[in-house]
């Protein structure tokens, strides 16, 4: 009798454990199914839609060619879904495009070349492994050839207005050689010598017919992708308010034609700190300006009060309006 009772209890225990196991597995499978359904519903990624027509400096890429269409699709996809980088570039463009645009216009260079600066540096004063520096990424030798000053204390590649004028001169030199702006842009990346050599070697006359290294092949498509995104941000899911953009800061200049032995004290004497002096004058590479030749330099400072967002926002119309193709002009003022 005792053996039967033990057997019954063991059977009940095993059956209960098996039932719990089956129930647990069923619950887990149900939870997994629900999770998969939620993932499918919430995590939706769409392929970008290419515009029917796109142009760079008035020149249309042949989107009918499969590799041209796929090249643009690749760069537009990467930059559409590289949210942090694209957002940051849109914000910085609001501050720096108002400086770049009138210089391009005054020098007869198409406005679309501002996007070249955008992809070169993200509108940041960076230095490449090859030594190209500043927002326009100009190498030392080229900068000096076009008259920019580069010393231990001064590097005018970091002075945006002067660097933009120099970039215009470089671009116009290339345009005289090639007669179109697309090859001019490619030459800015690869160099005139390389582009000329490859055009002759491959017996073609269009950038889109050239077989080039990966960087140069992608170069124009990256420019076009950033242009498309900047001019149509809401079409690709970017909803920035005007007040989210980094506003242009009004400035004034102080003329100097003698040495400044201590730029920290110089900044303080102008009622600002050294950090702000360096922010607005990255071309000053040291904490002094020896200036033995008594050259006249213009040192830039923000106007009184404009280091604070409250002042900048007070000047902004429709600060809460969404930045898109119809509001970008006002947003950049």
Secondary structure as GFF3:
##gff-version 3
##sequence-region A 1 333
A	DSSP	alpha_helix	2	42	.	.	.	ID=ss1
A	DSSP	beta_strand	55	56	.	.	.	ID=ss2
A	DSSP	beta_strand	59	60	.	.	.	ID=ss3
A	DSSP	alpha_helix	66	81	.	.	.	ID=ss4
A	DSSP	alpha_helix	83	106	.	.	.	ID=ss5
A	DSSP	three_ten_helix	111	113	.	.	.	ID=ss6
A	DSSP	alpha_helix	114	121	.	.	.	ID=ss7
A	DSSP	alpha_helix	140	145	.	.	.	ID=ss8
A	DSSP	three_ten_helix	156	158	.	.	.	ID=ss9
A	DSSP	alpha_helix	160	178	.	.	.	ID=ss10
A	DSSP	alpha_helix	181	190	.	.	.	ID=ss11
A	DSSP	alpha_helix	192	202	.	.	.	ID=ss12
A	DSSP	three_ten_helix	207	209	.	.	.	ID=ss13
A	DSSP	alpha_helix	214	231	.	.	.	ID=ss14
A	DSSP	three_ten_helix	233	236	.	.	.	ID=ss15
A	DSSP	beta_strand	240	241	.	.	.	ID=ss16
A	DSSP	three_ten_helix	242	244	.	.	.	ID=ss17
A	DSSP	beta_strand	251	256	.	.	.	ID=ss18
A	DSSP	alpha_helix	263	269	.	.	.	ID=ss19
A	DSSP	alpha_helix	274	280	.	.	.	ID=ss20
A	DSSP	beta_strand	297	302	.	.	.	ID=ss21
A	DSSP	alpha_helix	309	314	.	.	.	ID=ss22
A	DSSP	beta_strand	322	323	.	.	.	ID=ss23
A	DSSP	alpha_helix	328	331	.	.	.	ID=ss24
###
